[in-house]
Amino acid sequence: MKKWKKRVLAAFTAALCLIGGCGLPEILGGDDGPVDNVKVSDAYFGLAWYQNGTLNPVLDSTSINRVLCEALYEGLFEVTNNFTPENVLCESYEGDGTTFTFTLREGVQFWSGETLTAGDVVASLQAAQYNESSPYHNRLVEVSSIQTLSDREVRITLSSPNINFPRLLDIPIIRSGSADSGSFADGTGPFKPVENDRTWTLEANENWHGGFLGSIRHITLVTMTRADAAMSSFQTGDVSLMRAARIAPDPPSVGGSVDTVQTASAALHYLGINYANDKLANATVRQALSTALSRQSLCDTQLQTFADPAVLPVNPQPAGNDLSINLSADVNKASQLLREGLNGGSTDETDTDTSDGDEYTDDGYDEEDTSDYDDTDSYDDTDGDGDAGTDSTGVGSNYTGETLSIRLLVNSNNTFKVAAAEQIAASWNALDGVTVTVDKQPYETFVSMLQSGDFDVYYGETQLTADFDLRPLLSSGGSLNYGGYSSSEMSAAIAAARSGDNVSAFYQLFLEQMPIIPIAFERGQMIIRKGLIDNYAPSPYNAFASLETWTSEN
């Protein structure tokens, strides 16, 4: 829904809450619209600012500044927790999957008072398109042209169809030419930067098209000289809000005075397959291994309730479409499929090309790396383990059929994923004829083994784009296709789905071939000083989403 609709709804809800005695402020106005009667908090609120980053949000690749930029800048759209695009600077759009025309909201002003124009949008998007160092560059690699049609209309043409392209357009928009000012580039966000005696704060933007803010109107910027200093500043109370991964090699110790809020994410945990292994190259065998996993159990235990189980590599999991999606283990069915696959059952429909991908990008360890929140197709640290099940035929029975031996490669740096890998191995070992060993390797060794194809199965994690582009994983020669998967049928199905034609056919083909085995989508985590904000509801890529509903007793 559009921003103004969301705000009216929030105001109406708050008014009803008042009637019911829940204590939210009165923000519903009369005929002239909402009235800002929110009780302003005088509580301290600090955000980290890494000054060695650029003051241009389109080019700033430091993760420490991402939350700061979300307070200052806006894109054409915001991505919701259901991964749908919600209008922000865009009033409306139309498109056929290849050519899109976006109409801007009328009367939007920058902090400076200048009016937003199509030229500002084009300049911002082209800055990301033409600069490979931009964290948003990879979103626009298939853009053929970006042009203005009028002061309020922008046309973008793609080289190949992508019906979900608007999901990628939460790229910050700045006033054209303002990035050269030597200060913060001019933005349209709810806050604006203010310098006073060489101290910087964020103050309410009186020109903000959103109307009024919630209870927080003043934010102190806490300068950092090191990119890894934000967490220690959070622990001391200087920084009040930040992102912090939970399923990480070194998860933060935040103590009891902290509220944590989870968000949906596009970080896919999955099992990659080496197609040089003839038995694993059989689609029925891969279906069996997938069916044996209790994904819900893995998410509830080893992944710390910070993940959503997934059988298909999209978030959220699609409903309906006559798809058979079971998040729990079905050991009887898995055993049947395994016997079929190992003893002459159906075979894979993949092509003979087994070339591995040759491109690797780490997104898990550098504090300045922004791949957790941008869309670069990257490979995050991987490791995993399966969940235990019980084979109805009985472990250790006199099995006389074909056997399957699997070496499951996992990154030993992440103890959560190592535990998950061991649980996965236990599930598969419970199947007659299957022997699984978990190969735990340090990160650098793990990466080297991936690139050389020295694995049967590996536990992987990658930060997908918000449009869930699977081509790096599933295309022949794709940058994340370490196992050499190749299927012209799958490539055609992906292309059809991206053009908006018969998406359910792609889902069905994926379930039949199971080219990789999805496990879950990790959840993002925002940490905030306890009791500082009520009604805090961030979106996947915006820590300040719905800030007009924020309240505080402080």
Disulfide bonds with the S-S distance in Angstrom:
Cys17-Cys22 2.14
